[in-house]
Amino acid sequence: MKFKDYYETLGLQRTATQDEVKQAYRKLARKYHPDVSKLEDAEAHFKEVGEAYEVLKDPEKRAAYDRMGQNWKAGQDFQPPPNWDEGFEFSGAGPWGPADSGVGEGMFGADPSDFFEALFGQHARQSRARRRATQTRGEDHHAKILIDLEDAYKGARRSISLRIPRVDEQGHVTTHERTLDVTIPKGIREGQHLRLTGQGEVGGKDGQPGDLYLEIGVKPHPLFRVDGADVYLDLPVAPWEAALGDTVNVPTPDGSVQLNIPAGSVAGRKLRLKGKGIPGKVPGKIAGDLYVVLNIALPPAHTEAAKEAYRAMAEGFNFNPRSSLEGVSS
């Protein structure tokens, strides 16, 4: 997938005002409209222009795109960085605007590019799936936040800062920051949502405010990997611990535990610590498991004594690690 520079598509600088975005779109839409233009590739250009305008006309889409896109150039191979939309607060239950935004059905047709779909498609479908409860009730908002793995294990009270896109008096997109105190419940998992009642958009006359939905992500951890409610740890073990078996101390996000390594273990073997993954949200709810993946760590041969120990091993074992390759043609 290639990166799309929507500013380049519309012939704009990144400092362009919202009025300049609209003017550029109108000019190019007239130039490339299939009913008017004689160019062979007019329809493709018209679609590209419409897609760029769909993003840049919306302060919320534009602010998120600007944060992610400033380090990329048009045509570069691209994958969205992990959690690139974290910390932005957007209207709608999903982060890309109101339920009737018409993404995928509007000015650029029913087939948006892979680039647009990768960034905005899922969120647009989420926002279309929910509608306002009443005309006077404030719209719901959405934001993605990242929590520490330890907070999912134990629960926590955290202060979070969210950036809200706005258009200033000069027509430039800016962000306003607000801070909220949030209770992270024990056992919450990646992809789940916290609902903060009344923290969405202010309602109309006599109307109730909307709610704020916080989508939970888990920050990368130096030791652990998370898969749903399960947690994985790569554990280095010495060759003799794997061969002879041993009991070792193993870290978990909820404190250290003792782990029995069976004799004859090999690299890649997974040992399960039942119930030591992310806890259940309520008493009795099934907790995840913690899987310990064994890695054989070889001691360095940096002294003469260490080298002699390796020579003794070479003489003491009738072992060919490449025996499985013999007889296989290259």
N, C-alpha and C positions, 0 to 999 in steps of 0.2 A: 504494500500500500504506500502511496506517495503523499507527501504533505502538500496541502493546498494553502497558498497564501491568498486569503480572501481580499486583503488590501490591494495586492498586486492585480487581482482579477478586476477590481473596480477602478484601478488607476489612482489609488489614494495613498497618502501617508498615514501612519498609525495615529497621528495626532488629529486626524480629520474629525470634525464635529458631526453630530447626528444629521444635521441638515445637509452637510456635504456628502454624507453617505447616501442620503435619499436622492440628491441631485445627480450623483454619479450613476446610481442605478437607473434612474429614469432615462438618462441620456443613452446608456448602453442598451437598455431594454428596447428602446425605439430603434436603435441601430441594428440589433440582431433579431428582432421579432420575426418569426418564421413567415408571418403573413405579409411582411414588408420587405425584408432583406432578400437580396438576390445571391448572397454568399452561400456556397455549398455547405459550409459548416455552421451556418447561422443558428440552427436549432441547438447544436452542442454548446455554442457560445452563450446562447440565451439561457440555457439551463445552468451553466457555470455562474453566470451573472446573478441569476435568481437565487442560487444556493448561497453565494457570498452575501447577498443582501439579507437573506433569511437570518444569517448569523449576526451581521454587523448592525442591522437596524434595531436589534434587541439588546439593550444595555446589559442584561444578564448573560446572554450568550457571548456577547462581545467581551465582557470583562473576563470571563473564564477562558475564552479563546486567546485573549491577549496574554494572560498569565502563562499559558502553556506554549503559545506559538512564537514567542519572541526569539527563541533560540533555534528556530528551524527555518529552512529556505524551501521555496516551492520546488517540488520534484524530488526532494530527499526521501529515502526510505523512512517510513514512520510507523511507530506504534505508540499509542497514548501512554505517557509515563504513568506508573502506578499512583493512584489517588491524586491525579492532577487537579481534580475539582474539589479537593478537601478544603473546608473552611469558608466556602462561599455560601451565602444564604440567598435562596431564590424563591420567587413566587411559584405557587403550584405545589402539589404533593410531590412531584418530581422536579428537578432543578431547572427545567428548561421552559418555563413559562406557563401560561394558563392552559386550561384543558382544551380550549378550542383553537390552539395555535396552528393546527393544520399541517404540521410537519409531515412531509412525505406526500401531501395531497395539495399543496399550494402552488406557488408561482413557478417552481421548478419541476413540477410533475410528480408522479408517484414512485419515482425510482431515484432517490438521492444517492450520491456517491458513497463508496465504501468509507471514505474519510469522514463524511458527515455522519454516516450511520454509526461508526465506531465511537465518535465523540458524543453525539446527541440523540441517537436513535432510541436507545433503551429508556432514557429519561423522558423523551417526548411521549413515548407510549405510556409511561407511568402517569404523566400529567394528564393525558387524555382520558385515562381510566377513572379519574376522580373528578367530580363536579362540585361546584359550590352548593352548600346546603340551601341557602336562600340568597336573594338578591342583596339583602342588607348585611349578611354575615361576612366578616372579613375573610379574605382568601387565606388558605393554608400556605405555609412556607416550608421549605425543605433545605437541609444542609447535610453534608457528610463530615463527620468528625472521626479522628483517630484516637484510640485509647491504648494504654499500655496493656500487655497481656496479663500482668499481675492484677490490674483493675477488674478484668473479666473473672479472675479467680476469686477475688476477695470483695469486690464492690468498692466504690470510692465516691467521694464528693470532689468534683473538679470545677474549676473556673475555665470556661472556653470563650474564645473570641471568634466572632463571625464577621465576615466582610459582606456588606450589602451594596450591590451596584446602584449608582444613581447618575443622573444627568445634571451637570451644574448649569448655571445661568448662561455660560458661554457655549453650551451644547456639547461639552466633552463628558465622556464617561469616567466617573470617579467611583471610589468605594468608601463607604461609611462603615466604621467598626462599632460593634456593640459586644458587651461581655455579659455572659450568663453563668450562674452557678447551677451545675447539673449533678444529679445523683446518678451514678453508674451502678445499676443493680448487679449483684453477684450472679454470675452465670450467663450474662448476655454474650451473644455470639456475633461474629462478623456477618453483616448483611441484615441484621435485625434493626428495628427502629425504636427510638424513644419518642414518645409524644409529650410535648410541653404545651399544655392547654393554655390558650389565650396568648401565646407568644408569636402568633402569626400577624397578618395584616389587621389594622384597626378596622372595625366594622362601620357600616353606614349609620344613619340616624337610628337610634334605638337597637342597633344590631350588635351581635356578639363578635369579639375579635376571632380571627382564625387561629389555628394551632400551628406549632412548629414541629416538624418531624425530623429527628436527627438520625440519619443512617450511620450505623456503627461500622468502622473499620478498625483493624488491629495493626498497630505499628510493627514494622519489622523488628525482630528480636535477635540479638547476637547469638543466642543459643538454640532457640526453639522455632519450629515451623508449625503453623496452625492450619488444620483442615477441618472445617466445621467445628465440632466439639472435641475433636482429637488433636493431640499435640505430639510433635515428633522431636527427638533429640538425637543428634549424631554423637556417639560416645566413643572416644578413643580408648582402646584397651591394649595392654602389652601382649605379645605373642604367647607368653606362658599363661596369662590370665585366660585367654581364649582356649588354649590347648588343654590346660589342666583344670580349668574352672576356678572361680573365686567369688568372693563377696566384696562389692565395691560401693562407694558412696556416690550417689547420683543426684544432681540438682534437679529440682522441678520448680515451676513458678510459685509453688506453695510450700517450699522448704525441701531440704534434702531427705532422701530415703535410701535404704540399703537394697541393693539389687544383687541377686544371685546369677552369676554367669555360668551357664552349664558347660561342663567339660566338652571339648570337641567343637566349640563354636567357631564359625567362620565369618569373614568380613561380609557385611550386609545382612546378617541375621537380625531379625526384629524380635525384641522381647517386650511383651505387653505388661504395663502396670495398670491393671483394671481400675477404672474410676478415678485415675489421677490426671485426666484431662480437664477440660473446662467443666465446672460443676453445673448441676441442674439449676434452673432459675428459682424453682420452688422445692421445698422438702419432698423427697420421694421421686423427683424428676431424674431420669437417667443421666448420669454424668458421662463425659467423654473419657477416653483412655489416653494414656501417654505411652507412646511407642519409642523404645530405645533401639537405635540402629547402630550395630557394632562396627567400628572401624579399627583395623589392626594398625597400631602405631609402632614403627620399628625404631629401636634406640639407635642413636648415631654411633658410628664406629670412629670416634675421634681420638681415642687413646689406643695404645698398644694392647692393653688388657681387653678392651672392647673388641678389637680386631681379632685377637686370639680366641675370644669367645665365639665369634662368627666362624672362624676356621674350624673350631671344634664342632659346631653345629653342622657345617658342611660335611665333615667326616662322619658324624654320628648318624646322619639321616640319608637314607637312600631315596632322595626326593628330587623329582624333576618337575618344576612348576609349569613347564611347557609340553608336558606329555600329551595333552589333549590336542595339540597342534600337529603332532606327528602324523604323517600320511595325508595331510590335507594339502592339496595342490595350491600354489600361489596364483 
